[in-house]
Amino acid sequence: MTIQPTTATPPYPRLGELYSALAQALDTKSNNRDVERLAREGDSDWSLLSDLREALILTPLRKYGADDEFIHHLDQFIKHVHASYLRIVSTISLDGMSRDEALPILIEHFFAFQAIGILKAVWTDDAPDPAAFLNPEKYPLEVVLDWADGSHTLGKAAFPDTADLDNREKVTRWANGTQLPDLGSLKLFLDALAKNGTDAQRKKVPGLRKWLLLARALTWFEREANPLHLRQIMNRHIRNGHQQWDIGKILSLAAIEAGKKLEMLKEPFGKLFVGLSRTKPKADGDRARAEADLADFAGQLATHDPEGRSRYALEWYRGRWYVLSGQCDRALEHYRQAVALSDYRAGATWKEIVGEAMALAGYLGNAKPFLKQLKHRAIALELMATPMDEKKAVEDWELEELRKQFHHLFPPQGRFVEVEQPKNKMGALPFLMYDTESLAKRAPNYRKPDQRVGVRTVDNQIRRWSQLSRHASFGSVDVVRRLLEKGASVDLLDDSDGSALLGAIQRAADRNEREVLDLLLAHPHNIKTLNQRTARKRLTPLISAIDYGEPDVVAKLLEMGADPNLRGHVDDQTPLYLCIRNMGGQRAAQSIRTMVLKSLSGDRDGVVRETLRRYGVGVAGVFGDKQSMFDAMRNPAGHEIFKVVTDRVVDDFLRRHTVEKQLQIARSLLAHGANPNASHAYPAAGRTPLMLAVENDTPEAVELLMQHGGDPFARDAAGHDCRVHANGFRSGNVIQHFQQIGVM
């Protein structure tokens, strides 16, 4: 039975608590079971977090009558604060601090600073005096009502009948600070004023709707921040020019100061840090010494840390002790407690604990519920991408990848020598290598052409393919021809949902050998096979054919029924977007160099990290963020290897993807219904194939896409259309073309 650990309130407020506070300040939904659960339990379900902003805040405000521009600014503000806060939580440890110690610092140096940002974004000339609004001696609601016409006048205008005296008096109480209005009462007042007020008063209603809401929120937050004086803090930020504070440094210094109370724990913790290193070779007696050190640390914690703020470290190292002892099943419960106790407390250490816990759960294979909980937390803190299939938080390939990470995190030399270690070495290598002897021994079975065969890797993994897929992937032309003659089905899929056709396209691209591909293209395929994405890398035959770069292959797949708009790759690109990207010549080549450098460095965005995970780059770590490759590249030999490899990748790309070939591919895609205005999330939100053609400065592609409905006036998420992109990327040829056809 799993025992839920009793945890001290973490120093960082949970995301659910922040959303709950914002909802209470705006009075959008004070009772929401999802937000209450997240505030109480932490990030137990990433999908709840993804819906909170809309369901908890924005939808109720639309019903209240807030205008679209205000909603947009508030939406961007919430996203920004959410992301900025997560960066702090996931990097800065507040080990020795309590909530009472941490929250005032966060309010003063983070939340108050962010609040000024939203006020600056929405403030207009037709608004209350901002100095009066932030004057601690005045009530914000009174300032807003006085700006419009005064609370007494407005209350009487909105509710002229004597039967409405209660509502009229409410407005007076709002102004004098004795009552905080609820959202329903605000809407009732504003709707009544729009109906019964004078022309001048009615003109003020749209502004009142916004400023009264902000005044209510500011008043609520100021009361909750007590004894801090929120508006005094905001005014101090404004006097300092709204200068960005180094909140990480401020919190770190505060944590160091608070940690002095736990000075006695440093020595026993240091012994565990050394003795329970995951990778350091162990000697006889180390296991017993580490066990004694754990007992000593537990005793010191009970004496010097009765609140249990550092207890996560004890559970973490207990878990490690069991792993290094070969008792992985017993380690799991300690890791479970370490994760819960370090959540919203341990900063970057929390990520390290979760990484080890996920690798352990993947290695065991029977701890999927716990692994699912960990993945939800990792997604919520933006350490991992949201699942492609929202119904399946943990995909099958991830178990395989996490087994690999387990062997990488806990190599044999780091384990205790006194105990016999498990012999399960499956997935121990950081790459996929087939057992060539096993491959050579297995002759094709022509009597059973659709037979599925297991192919063993050198680290004892098994891949199951149809005979046709296996021999197509290895380029065995005569065997493939014979299997097809014997009636082998081209529609059988392998373990990762790949087909023989996909394997043949990849072989043609990698080795410039297309005999097997031509054999398979001559056979009809089921539409489902043509449009099947692989589970891990999100590849389709059409996407892979565009990467290959041969127009006749793309045209043939489209004739056979491939969907021209089915997205693929980890970044969810349409075939047309990928085609236009490949058309970019030197600009595209530079983009490839940048992407390769990102994949090697620590400067990886979420898509690059997810790509490294899905492509099984073991040294990239559980979250795809380890810098091992970048560290190796820093020495002269590594740097030279990097340069040679990158140059070869770029040269091969430019050879295969000429403008002429890509234009032919684009014509085929457009002729079969590809959408030139399809919006993409990456690398820039809202970009379309037409925008990418503009960025690449290829007027031939721009003209072609516009002939098939491409809209040069469509805007991306930043509000920029093709004209802005043409100027921004200095696309002189496209600018000239736009001027000729009247777009610019």
ABEGO torsion letter per residue (X at the ends): XBBBBBBBBBABBBAAAAAAAAAAAAGABABBAAAAAAAAAEBABAAAAAAAAAAAAAAAAAAAGBBAAAAAAAAAAAAAAAAAAAAAAAABBAAABBAAAAAAAAAAAAAAAAAAAAAAAABBABBBBAAAAABAABBAAAAAAAAAGEAAAAAAAABABAAAAAAAAAAAAAAAGABBBBAAAAAAAAAAAAAABBAAAAAAAAAAAAAAAAAAAAAAAAAAAOABBAAAAAAAAAAAGGBBBBAAAAAAAAAAAAAAAAAAAAAAAAAAAAAABAABBBBBGAAAAAAAAAAAAAAAAAAABAAGAAAAAAAAAAAAAAAAAGBAAAAAAAAAAAAAAABGAAEAAAAAAAAAAAAAAAAAGAAAAAAAAAAAAAAAAGABBBBABAABABBAAAAAAAAAAAAAABBAAABBAABBBBABABGABABBBBBAAAAAABBBBAABAABBBBBBBAAGBBBBBBAAAAAAAAGBAAAAAAAAAAGBBAABBBAAGBBAAAAAAAAAAAAGBAAAAAAAAABBBBAAAAABBBAAAGBBAAAAAAAAGBAAAAAAAAAAGBBAABBBEAAGBBAAAAAAAAAAEAAAAAAAAAAAAAAABABBBAAAAAAAAAAGBAAAEAAGABAAAAAAAABAAAAAAAAAAAAAAAAAAAAABBAAAAAAAAAAAAAAGBBAABBBAOABBGBBAAAAAAAAGBAAAAAAAAAAGBBAABBBAAGBBAAAAAAAAGBAAAAAAAAAAGAX
